[in-house]
């Protein structure tokens, strides 16, 4: 097993701007759900290969289990137990088998302040969506690898190991009241939707019309029941809030270069984002995560202020949720 110079009392500093929505130990006593289908982080019992609890015997009585095995079905979605910094890959078996992958998650960054406590954990037998960068508590981390291919009949699980080999069990087993599901809402204000437009500035008026809610449409017939957020052709588009994706959503129904989009439905909001090409049309997405890219609006409407059409599913006005204010 690869060893890391990272300990449960880490010298570190909160990277608040990136992870302010989900600080781990400051706001939550327990870690979030790690595997879909296992909301309480239930730990593997015993099977013919051994037991999943911390301290269980290993190697024919030689050595002890220094991790905890959280039950997880092969192929299931894996979530970050707390917000932090990713690093990896981690090769547990060092033989390239079907489950020889994983990563380390650490909060806060140990290169910073020497005063705050933190967490450092290795999650093994998963394939992460990335090995570097920051991730939020409850955000999709990756997927469970096919453990049955390597150990037929085992209780498939994620090996969760504190970097200092201390016992993580008390952090993994929240009670019903303290359970935190994946993809929690962060706050009432939506995130920036388009790269290059941090305040979600709304399109003004051009020869094609105006972008504010209620603007006249179709030569005075009808009103604009959406808001047009300025976005350059080809720019990266982000999820304004956490939720479930569905689509595709076709606004023009003619297959032109911008006739694509997606719907996001969360606990509080439901919106359609049009004139974008999403990275996928189904599944869950976290607030601020890459959603897709802006389509080439100038090809269809030369000279228009390129924009994402954002429409609440109930046709109400989304403007107040989009107004972030400068510097926010």
Buried (B, 14 or more C-beta within 10 A) or exposed (E): BEEBEBBBEBBBBBBEEBBEBBBBBEEBEBBBBBBBEBBBBBBBEEEEEBBBBBEBEEEEEEEEBBBBBBBBBBEBBBBBBBBBBBBBBBBBBEEEBBBBBBBBBBBBBBEBEEEBBBBBBBBBBBBBBEBEEBBBBBBBBBBBBBBBEBBEEBBBBBBBBBBBBEBBBEBBBBEEEEEBEBBBBBEEBBBBBBBEBBBBBBBEEEEEBBBBBEBEEEEEEEEBBBBBBBBBBEBBBBBBBBBBBBBEBEBBEEEBBBBBBBBBBBEEBBBBBBBBBBBEBEEBBBBBBBBBBBBBBBEBBEEBBBBBBBBBEEEEBBBEBBBBEEEE
